[in-house]
Amino acid sequence: MDHMAKFKLHETLKGALDAHDKSITKLAKECKIPVSVLHGWVNGTLPSAKNLHHVIKLSAHLEISIEELLFGHKSTQGQTSNIFTCNFVDGGDKYRLIIQKIQN
């Protein structure tokens, strides 16, 4: 994988669970995300193409940006930049994922 930023999703989630004194099960239920998906993320599994939409739900529920959720830092306003790029295979299909912060 070619990373421009390092994923810190598991660290961010552990911090959020501690800060809000919640279990993985409770947070998953509140966000309507499968417990297995959230449990995997807390333990270091990266989002896949099939569950990436849950990142948006989780970001909104925790009231933090997607960039902060995935990479552990707040986004910079008014900049356009690629913050993450990777190539991966999921279910035999090849993907290139580019996360780009665009200007507001």
The first five atom37 places (N, CA, C, CB, O) and aatype in JSON, in Angstrom:
{
  "aatype": [12, 3, 8, 12, 0, 11, 13, 11, 10, 8, 6, 16, 10, 11, 7, 0, 10, 3, 0, 8, 3, 11, 15, 9, 16, 11, 10, 0, 11, 6, 4, 11, 9, 14, 19, 15, 19, 10, 8, 7, 17, 19, 2, 7, 16, 10, 14, 15, 0, 11, 2, 10, 8, 8, 19, 9, 11, 10, 15, 0, 8, 10, 6, 9, 15, 9, 6, 6, 10, 10, 13, 7, 8, 11, 15, 16, 5, 7, 5, 16, 15, 2, 9, 13, 16, 4, 2, 13, 19, 3, 7, 7, 3, 11, 18, 1, 10, 9, 9, 5, 11, 9, 5, 2],
  "atom_mask": [
    [1, 1, 1, 1, 1],
    [1, 1, 1, 1, 1],
    [1, 1, 1, 1, 1],
    [1, 1, 1, 1, 1],
    [1, 1, 1, 1, 1],
    [1, 1, 1, 1, 1],
    [1, 1, 1, 1, 1],
    [1, 1, 1, 1, 1],
    [1, 1, 1, 1, 1],
    [1, 1, 1, 1, 1],
    [1, 1, 1, 1, 1],
    [1, 1, 1, 1, 1],
    [1, 1, 1, 1, 1],
    [1, 1, 1, 1, 1],
    [1, 1, 1, 0, 1],
    [1, 1, 1, 1, 1],
    [1, 1, 1, 1, 1],
    [1, 1, 1, 1, 1],
    [1, 1, 1, 1, 1],
    [1, 1, 1, 1, 1],
    [1, 1, 1, 1, 1],
    [1, 1, 1, 1, 1],
    [1, 1, 1, 1, 1],
    [1, 1, 1, 1, 1],
    [1, 1, 1, 1, 1],
    [1, 1, 1, 1, 1],
    [1, 1, 1, 1, 1],
    [1, 1, 1, 1, 1],
    [1, 1, 1, 1, 1],
    [1, 1, 1, 1, 1],
    [1, 1, 1, 1, 1],
    [1, 1, 1, 1, 1],
    [1, 1, 1, 1, 1],
    [1, 1, 1, 1, 1],
    [1, 1, 1, 1, 1],
    [1, 1, 1, 1, 1],
    [1, 1, 1, 1, 1],
    [1, 1, 1, 1, 1],
    [1, 1, 1, 1, 1],
    [1, 1, 1, 0, 1],
    [1, 1, 1, 1, 1],
    [1, 1, 1, 1, 1],
    [1, 1, 1, 1, 1],
    [1, 1, 1, 0, 1],
    [1, 1, 1, 1, 1],
    [1, 1, 1, 1, 1],
    [1, 1, 1, 1, 1],
    [1, 1, 1, 1, 1],
    [1, 1, 1, 1, 1],
    [1, 1, 1, 1, 1],
    [1, 1, 1, 1, 1],
    [1, 1, 1, 1, 1],
    [1, 1, 1, 1, 1],
    [1, 1, 1, 1, 1],
    [1, 1, 1, 1, 1],
    [1, 1, 1, 1, 1],
    [1, 1, 1, 1, 1],
    [1, 1, 1, 1, 1],
    [1, 1, 1, 1, 1],
    [1, 1, 1, 1, 1],
    [1, 1, 1, 1, 1],
    [1, 1, 1, 1, 1],
    [1, 1, 1, 1, 1],
    [1, 1, 1, 1, 1],
    [1, 1, 1, 1, 1],
    [1, 1, 1, 1, 1],
    [1, 1, 1, 1, 1],
    [1, 1, 1, 1, 1],
    [1, 1, 1, 1, 1],
    [1, 1, 1, 1, 1],
    [1, 1, 1, 1, 1],
    [1, 1, 1, 0, 1],
    [1, 1, 1, 1, 1],
    [1, 1, 1, 1, 1],
    [1, 1, 1, 1, 1],
    [1, 1, 1, 1, 1],
    [1, 1, 1, 1, 1],
    [1, 1, 1, 0, 1],
    [1, 1, 1, 1, 1],
    [1, 1, 1, 1, 1],
    [1, 1, 1, 1, 1],
    [1, 1, 1, 1, 1],
    [1, 1, 1, 1, 1],
    [1, 1, 1, 1, 1],
    [1, 1, 1, 1, 1],
    [1, 1, 1, 1, 1],
    [1, 1, 1, 1, 1],
    [1, 1, 1, 1, 1],
    [1, 1, 1, 1, 1],
    [1, 1, 1, 1, 1],
    [1, 1, 1, 0, 1],
    [1, 1, 1, 0, 1],
    [1, 1, 1, 1, 1],
    [1, 1, 1, 1, 1],
    [1, 1, 1, 1, 1],
    [1, 1, 1, 1, 1],
    [1, 1, 1, 1, 1],
    [1, 1, 1, 1, 1],
    [1, 1, 1, 1, 1],
    [1, 1, 1, 1, 1],
    [1, 1, 1, 1, 1],
    [1, 1, 1, 1, 1],
    [1, 1, 1, 1, 1],
    [1, 1, 1, 1, 1]
  ],
  "atom_positions": [
    [[0.83, -1.18, 0.0], [0.0, 0.0, 0.0], [0.87, 1.25, 0.0], [-0.94, 0.0, 1.2], [1.93, 1.28, 0.64]],
    [[0.43, 2.24, -0.7], [1.11, 3.52, -0.76], [0.32, 4.5, 0.11], [1.25, 4.04, -2.24], [-0.77, 4.92, -0.27]],
    [[0.86, 4.86, 1.26], [0.15, 5.73, 2.18], [0.78, 7.12, 2.18], [0.15, 5.14, 3.6], [2.0, 7.24, 2.26]],
    [[-0.03, 8.15, 2.1], [0.44, 9.51, 2.29], [0.26, 9.89, 3.76], [-0.31, 10.51, 1.36], [0.96, 10.77, 4.26]],
    [[-0.64, 9.24, 4.44], [-0.88, 9.43, 5.86], [-1.1, 8.05, 6.46], [-2.11, 10.38, 6.14], [-1.51, 7.13, 5.76]],
    [[-0.83, 7.9, 7.73], [-0.98, 6.61, 8.38], [-2.37, 6.5, 9.02], [0.13, 6.4, 9.45], [-2.81, 7.4, 9.73]],
    [[-3.04, 5.39, 8.75], [-4.34, 5.15, 9.36], [-4.19, 5.07, 10.88], [-4.98, 3.86, 8.81], [-3.3, 4.38, 11.39]],
    [[-5.05, 5.76, 11.59], [-5.07, 5.73, 13.05], [-6.48, 5.45, 13.55], [-4.54, 7.05, 13.64], [-6.83, 5.81, 14.68]],
    [[-7.29, 4.83, 12.7], [-8.68, 4.56, 13.04], [-8.79, 3.81, 14.36], [-9.35, 3.76, 11.93], [-9.61, 4.17, 15.21]],
    [[-7.98, 2.77, 14.55], [-8.08, 1.99, 15.78], [-7.75, 2.83, 17.01], [-7.15, 0.77, 15.72], [-8.38, 2.67, 18.06]],
    [[-6.77, 3.72, 16.9], [-6.42, 4.58, 18.03], [-7.52, 5.59, 18.32], [-5.11, 5.32, 17.75], [-7.87, 5.83, 19.48]],
    [[-8.08, 6.18, 17.27], [-9.15, 7.15, 17.43], [-10.37, 6.5, 18.07], [-9.54, 7.76, 16.07], [-10.98, 7.07, 18.97]],
    [[-10.71, 5.29, 17.61], [-11.87, 4.59, 18.18], [-11.65, 4.22, 19.64], [-12.16, 3.34, 17.37], [-12.56, 4.38, 20.46]],
    [[-10.48, 3.72, 19.97], [-10.19, 3.38, 21.36], [-10.32, 4.61, 22.24], [-8.78, 2.76, 21.5], [-10.87, 4.55, 23.34]],
    [[-9.8, 5.74, 21.76], [-9.9, 6.99, 22.51], [-11.35, 7.44, 22.68], [0.0, 0.0, 0.0], [-11.73, 7.9, 23.75]],
    [[-12.14, 7.31, 21.62], [-13.55, 7.71, 21.68], [-14.33, 6.81, 22.63], [-14.18, 7.67, 20.28], [-15.18, 7.28, 23.39]],
    [[-14.05, 5.51, 22.59], [-14.74, 4.58, 23.5], [-14.41, 4.91, 24.95], [-14.34, 3.12, 23.18], [-15.29, 4.91, 25.8]],
    [[-13.14, 5.19, 25.22], [-12.74, 5.55, 26.59], [-13.35, 6.89, 27.01], [-11.21, 5.62, 26.69], [-13.88, 7.01, 28.11]],
    [[-13.28, 7.87, 26.13], [-13.78, 9.21, 26.45], [-15.28, 9.22, 26.74], [-13.47, 10.16, 25.3], [-15.75, 9.97, 27.59]],
    [[-16.02, 8.39, 26.02], [-17.48, 8.34, 26.19], [-17.92, 7.19, 27.08], [-18.16, 8.23, 24.83], [-19.12, 6.98, 27.28]],
    [[-16.94, 6.43, 27.6], [-17.21, 5.29, 28.48], [-18.25, 4.35, 27.85], [-17.7, 5.77, 29.86], [-19.26, 4.01, 28.46]],
    [[-17.96, 3.94, 26.6], [-18.87, 3.06, 25.86], [-18.16, 1.79, 25.46], [-19.43, 3.77, 24.62], [-16.94, 1.75, 25.31]],
    [[-18.94, 0.76, 25.3], [-18.42, -0.5, 24.77], [-18.55, -0.47, 23.25], [-19.19, -1.73, 25.37], [-19.28, 0.34, 22.68]],
    [[-17.82, -1.37, 22.61], [-17.92, -1.51, 21.15], [-19.35, -1.85, 20.77], [-16.94, -2.6, 20.63], [-19.89, -1.3, 19.8]],
    [[-19.97, -2.73, 21.51], [-21.35, -3.16, 21.22], [-22.32, -1.99, 21.29], [-21.8, -4.25, 22.2], [-23.18, -1.83, 20.42]],
    [[-22.19, -1.17, 22.33], [-23.1, -0.02, 22.49], [-22.91, 0.99, 21.37], [-22.88, 0.65, 23.86], [-23.88, 1.48, 20.8]],
    [[-21.65, 1.31, 21.04], [-21.38, 2.26, 19.97], [-21.89, 1.73, 18.63], [-19.88, 2.57, 19.88], [-22.48, 2.47, 17.84]],
    [[-21.68, 0.45, 18.37], [-22.15, -0.16, 17.13], [-23.67, -0.06, 17.02], [-21.7, -1.63, 17.05], [-24.2, 0.24, 15.95]],
    [[-24.34, -0.3, 18.11], [-25.81, -0.23, 18.12], [-26.28, 1.2, 17.86], [-26.38, -0.75, 19.46], [-27.21, 1.42, 17.08]],
    [[-25.65, 2.16, 18.51], [-26.03, 3.56, 18.32], [-25.83, 4.03, 16.88], [-25.23, 4.45, 19.26], [-26.62, 4.81, 16.36]],
    [[-24.76, 3.55, 16.25], [-24.42, 3.97, 14.88], [-25.05, 3.08, 13.81], [-22.92, 3.97, 14.7], [-24.98, 3.38, 12.62]],
    [[-25.66, 1.99, 14.25], [-26.23, 1.0, 13.31], [-25.14, 0.45, 12.38], [-27.36, 1.64, 12.47], [-25.32, 0.34, 11.17]],
    [[-24.01, 0.1, 13.02], [-22.88, -0.52, 12.33], [-22.73, -1.92, 12.91], [-21.54, 0.32, 12.49], [-22.83, -2.08, 14.13]],
    [[-22.5, -2.95, 12.09], [-22.32, -4.29, 12.65], [-21.18, -4.31, 13.68], [-22.02, -5.3, 11.52], [-20.12, -3.74, 13.47]],
    [[-21.44, -4.98, 14.79], [-20.45, -5.08, 15.87], [-19.14, -5.65, 15.33], [-20.98, -5.96, 17.02], [-18.06, -5.21, 15.73]],
    [[-19.22, -6.63, 14.44], [-18.01, -7.26, 13.91], [-17.15, -6.25, 13.14], [-18.38, -8.43, 13.0], [-15.92, -6.32, 13.2]],
    [[-17.78, -5.33, 12.43], [-17.04, -4.3, 11.68], [-16.33, -3.37, 12.66], [-17.99, -3.5, 10.75], [-15.13, -3.11, 12.52]],
    [[-17.07, -2.86, 13.63], [-16.48, -1.94, 14.6], [-15.4, -2.62, 15.43], [-17.57, -1.37, 15.52], [-14.36, -2.03, 15.71]],
    [[-15.64, -3.86, 15.82], [-14.65, -4.62, 16.58], [-13.36, -4.78, 15.77], [-15.22, -6.01, 16.98], [-12.26, -4.63, 16.3]],
    [[-13.5, -5.09, 14.49], [-12.34, -5.22, 13.62], [-11.56, -3.92, 13.53], [0.0, 0.0, 0.0], [-10.33, -3.93, 13.6]],
    [[-12.26, -2.8, 13.37], [-11.59, -1.51, 13.27], [-10.84, -1.18, 14.55], [-12.6, -0.41, 12.96], [-9.72, -0.68, 14.5]],
    [[-11.45, -1.45, 15.7], [-10.79, -1.19, 16.99], [-9.52, -2.02, 17.12], [-11.76, -1.49, 18.17], [-8.56, -1.61, 17.77]],
    [[-9.52, -3.19, 16.5], [-8.37, -4.09, 16.58], [-7.41, -3.95, 15.4], [-8.85, -5.51, 16.66], [-6.53, -4.79, 15.23]],
    [[-7.56, -2.9, 14.61], [-6.58, -2.6, 13.57], [-6.94, -2.96, 12.15], [0.0, 0.0, 0.0], [-6.15, -2.69, 11.25]],
    [[-8.09, -3.58, 11.92], [-8.52, -3.87, 10.56], [-8.92, -2.57, 9.88], [-9.7, -4.89, 10.55], [-9.58, -1.72, 10.49]],
    [[-8.53, -2.4, 8.64], [-8.87, -1.19, 7.9], [-10.23, -1.35, 7.23], [-7.8, -0.86, 6.85], [-10.63, -2.46, 6.89]],
    [[-10.94, -0.24, 7.02], [-12.2, -0.32, 6.29], [-11.99, -0.9, 4.9], [-12.85, 1.07, 6.19], [-10.96, -0.66, 4.27]],
    [[-12.96, -1.67, 4.44], [-12.9, -2.22, 3.08], [-13.87, -1.44, 2.2], [-13.25, -3.75, 3.08], [-14.64, -0.61, 2.69]],
    [[-13.83, -1.7, 0.93], [-14.75, -1.05, 0.0], [-16.2, -1.34, 0.37], [-14.47, -1.51, -1.44], [-17.08, -0.52, 0.13]],
    [[-16.44, -2.5, 0.95], [-17.8, -2.9, 1.29], [-18.34, -2.27, 2.56], [-17.86, -4.39, 1.43], [-19.55, -2.21, 2.76]],
    [[-17.45, -1.78, 3.44], [-17.95, -1.18, 4.68], [-17.5, 0.25, 4.89], [-17.52, -2.01, 5.85], [-17.65, 0.81, 5.98]],
    [[-16.94, 0.85, 3.85], [-16.46, 2.22, 3.94], [-17.58, 3.21, 4.28], [-15.79, 2.61, 2.65], [-17.34, 4.23, 4.92]],
    [[-18.8, 2.91, 3.84], [-19.92, 3.81, 4.13], [-20.18, 3.93, 5.64], [-21.19, 3.31, 3.43], [-20.77, 4.92, 6.09]],
    [[-19.76, 2.94, 6.41], [-19.93, 3.02, 7.86], [-19.02, 4.06, 8.49], [-19.67, 1.66, 8.48], [-19.31, 4.57, 9.57]],
    [[-17.91, 4.38, 7.82], [-17.0, 5.41, 8.33], [-17.75, 6.75, 8.41], [-15.74, 5.54, 7.41], [-17.58, 7.5, 9.37]],
    [[-18.57, 7.04, 7.42], [-19.34, 8.28, 7.4], [-20.32, 8.32, 8.57], [-20.1, 8.44, 6.07], [-20.43, 9.34, 9.26]],
    [[-21.02, 7.22, 8.81], [-21.95, 7.16, 9.94], [-21.23, 7.38, 11.26], [-22.67, 5.81, 9.97], [-21.69, 8.13, 12.12]],
    [[-20.09, 6.71, 11.42], [-19.34, 6.79, 12.66], [-18.79, 8.19, 12.88], [-18.2, 5.77, 12.66], [-18.82, 8.71, 13.99]],
    [[-18.28, 8.8, 11.82], [-17.76, 10.15, 11.89], [-18.85, 11.13, 12.35], [-17.2, 10.58, 10.53], [-18.62, 11.96, 13.23]],
    [[-20.03, 11.02, 11.76], [-21.14, 11.89, 12.14], [-21.57, 11.65, 13.59], [-22.33, 11.67, 11.2], [-21.83, 12.6, 14.33]],
    [[-21.64, 10.4, 13.99], [-22.06, 10.07, 15.35], [-21.06, 10.6, 16.39], [-22.2, 8.55, 15.51], [-21.47, 11.11, 17.43]],
    [[-19.77, 10.49, 16.09], [-18.75, 10.96, 17.03], [-18.5, 12.47, 16.91], [-17.44, 10.21, 16.79], [-17.76, 13.06, 17.69]],
    [[-19.13, 13.08, 15.9], [-19.01, 14.52, 15.63], [-17.56, 14.94, 15.41], [-19.6, 15.31, 16.79], [-17.09, 15.94, 15.94]],
    [[-16.86, 14.14, 14.6], [-15.5, 14.48, 14.17], [-15.41, 14.28, 12.66], [-14.44, 13.6, 14.92], [-16.21, 13.55, 12.07]],
    [[-14.44, 14.93, 12.06], [-14.29, 14.8, 10.6], [-13.82, 13.39, 10.25], [-13.28, 15.86, 10.05], [-13.26, 12.68, 11.08]],
    [[-14.05, 13.01, 9.02], [-13.58, 11.72, 8.53], [-12.06, 11.67, 8.61], [-14.07, 11.46, 7.08], [-11.49, 10.63, 8.95]],
    [[-11.41, 12.78, 8.29], [-9.95, 12.84, 8.35], [-9.46, 12.6, 9.77], [-9.45, 14.2, 7.84], [-8.49, 11.87, 9.98]],
    [[-10.11, 13.21, 10.75], [-9.71, 13.0, 12.14], [-9.98, 11.57, 12.58], [-10.44, 13.98, 13.07], [-9.16, 10.97, 13.28]],
    [[-11.1, 11.0, 12.17], [-11.44, 9.63, 12.52], [-10.41, 8.65, 11.94], [-12.85, 9.28, 12.02], [-9.92, 7.77, 12.65]],
    [[-10.1, 8.8, 10.67], [-9.2, 7.85, 10.0], [-7.73, 8.08, 10.29], [-9.42, 7.92, 8.53], [-6.96, 7.12, 10.41]],
    [[-7.32, 9.36, 10.41], [-5.89, 9.67, 10.48], [-5.45, 10.35, 11.77], [-5.53, 10.54, 9.34], [-4.26, 10.59, 11.97]],
    [[-6.4, 10.67, 12.65], [-6.05, 11.21, 13.96], [-5.69, 12.67, 13.99], [0.0, 0.0, 0.0], [-5.15, 13.15, 14.98]],
    [[-5.97, 13.41, 12.91], [-5.7, 14.84, 12.95], [-6.84, 15.6, 12.3], [-4.37, 15.17, 12.23], [-7.53, 15.1, 11.41]],
    [[-7.02, 16.81, 12.77], [-8.1, 17.65, 12.25], [-7.75, 18.13, 10.85], [-8.35, 18.87, 13.19], [-6.58, 18.32, 10.51]],
    [[-8.78, 18.31, 10.06], [-8.55, 18.75, 8.69], [-8.2, 20.24, 8.67], [-9.79, 18.48, 7.82], [-8.58, 21.0, 9.56]],
    [[-7.48, 20.62, 7.64], [-7.1, 22.01, 7.44], [-8.09, 22.63, 6.48], [-5.64, 22.15, 6.91], [-8.29, 22.13, 5.37]],
    [[-8.7, 23.7, 6.89], [-9.72, 24.36, 6.06], [-9.08, 25.03, 4.85], [-10.5, 25.38, 6.89], [-7.97, 25.56, 4.93]],
    [[-9.8, 25.0, 3.74], [-9.4, 25.75, 2.57], [-8.27, 25.15, 1.76], [0.0, 0.0, 0.0], [-7.71, 25.83, 0.89]],
    [[-7.92, 23.91, 2.0], [-6.85, 23.29, 1.22], [-7.41, 22.11, 0.43], [-5.69, 22.82, 2.15], [-8.33, 21.43, 0.88]],
    [[-6.86, 21.9, -0.75], [-7.16, 20.7, -1.52], [-5.9, 19.86, -1.53], [-7.64, 21.05, -2.97], [-4.84, 20.3, -1.98]],
    [[-6.02, 18.63, -1.03], [-4.83, 17.77, -1.0], [-5.24, 16.32, -0.89], [-3.92, 18.16, 0.17], [-6.28, 16.0, -0.32]],
    [[-4.42, 15.44, -1.43], [-4.6, 14.01, -1.23], [-4.03, 13.68, 0.14], [-3.91, 13.16, -2.36], [-2.86, 13.94, 0.41]],
    [[-4.86, 13.11, 1.01], [-4.38, 12.77, 2.33], [-4.09, 11.28, 2.47], [-5.38, 13.2, 3.38], [-3.46, 10.85, 3.43]],
    [[-4.57, 10.49, 1.49], [-4.32, 9.06, 1.55], [-4.54, 8.46, 0.16], [-5.24, 8.37, 2.59], [-5.49, 8.81, -0.53]],
    [[-3.64, 7.56, -0.23], [-3.77, 6.82, -1.49], [-3.31, 5.39, -1.25], [-2.95, 7.5, -2.64], [-2.26, 5.17, -0.65]],
    [[-4.09, 4.42, -1.71], [-3.64, 3.03, -1.63], [-4.29, 2.22, -2.75], [-3.97, 2.43, -0.25], [-5.33, 2.59, -3.28]],
    [[-3.65, 1.11, -3.08], [-4.2, 0.12, -4.0], [-4.46, -1.13, -3.18], [-3.22, -0.17, -5.21], [-3.65, -1.5, -2.34]],
    [[-5.6, -1.78, -3.43], [-5.88, -3.0, -2.7], [-6.79, -3.9, -3.52], [-6.52, -2.68, -1.35], [-7.41, -3.48, -4.5]],
    [[-6.84, -5.15, -3.11], [-7.7, -6.15, -3.73], [-8.75, -6.56, -2.72], [-6.87, -7.38, -4.24], [-8.43, -6.84, -1.56]],
    [[-10.0, -6.59, -3.15], [-11.1, -6.99, -2.28], [-12.02, -7.89, -3.09], [-11.88, -5.75, -1.72], [-12.6, -7.46, -4.09]],
    [[-12.14, -9.13, -2.68], [-13.0, -10.06, -3.39], [-12.55, -10.32, -4.82], [0.0, 0.0, 0.0], [-13.38, -10.58, -5.7]],
    [[-11.26, -10.24, -5.07], [-10.73, -10.49, -6.4], [-10.73, -9.27, -7.31], [0.0, 0.0, 0.0], [-10.14, -9.32, -8.39]],
    [[-11.36, -8.17, -6.9], [-11.37, -6.94, -7.68], [-10.27, -6.01, -7.17], [-12.75, -6.25, -7.6], [-10.0, -5.95, -5.97]],
    [[-9.65, -5.28, -8.09], [-8.6, -4.33, -7.73], [-9.2, -2.93, -7.6], [-7.46, -4.34, -8.77], [-10.05, -2.53, -8.4]],
    [[-8.74, -2.19, -6.58], [-9.22, -0.84, -6.32], [-8.05, 0.09, -6.05], [-10.2, -0.83, -5.14], [-6.99, -0.34, -5.59]],
    [[-8.24, 1.34, -6.34], [-7.34, 2.4, -5.89], [-8.22, 3.37, -5.1], [-6.59, 3.12, -7.12], [-9.2, 3.9, -5.62]],
    [[-7.86, 3.56, -3.88], [-8.6, 4.45, -3.0], [-7.79, 5.72, -2.81], [-8.9, 3.77, -1.63], [-6.64, 5.68, -2.38]],
    [[-8.39, 6.84, -3.14], [-7.77, 8.14, -2.91], [-8.73, 8.95, -2.07], [-7.44, 8.86, -4.26], [-9.88, 9.16, -2.44]],
    [[-8.25, 9.4, -0.93], [-9.05, 10.28, -0.09], [-8.45, 11.66, -0.25], [-9.07, 9.81, 1.44], [-7.28, 11.89, 0.04]],
    [[-9.28, 12.57, -0.73], [-8.81, 13.9, -1.02], [-9.63, 14.92, -0.25], [-8.85, 14.18, -2.52], [-10.86, 14.9, -0.3]],
    [[-8.97, 15.79, 0.45], [-9.62, 16.9, 1.11], [-9.78, 17.99, 0.08], [-8.82, 17.4, 2.36], [-8.8, 18.43, -0.51]],
    [[-11.01, 18.43, -0.15], [-11.25, 19.47, -1.13], [-11.7, 20.74, -0.43], [-12.29, 19.02, -2.17], [-12.21, 20.7, 0.68]],
    [[-11.51, 21.85, -1.1], [-11.88, 23.13, -0.52], [-13.38, 23.19, -0.3], [-11.43, 24.28, -1.41], [-14.17, 22.59, -1.03]],
    [[-13.76, 23.94, 0.72], [-15.19, 24.16, 1.0], [-15.72, 25.25, 0.1], [-15.43, 24.54, 2.48], [-16.9, 25.6, 0.17]]
  ]
}
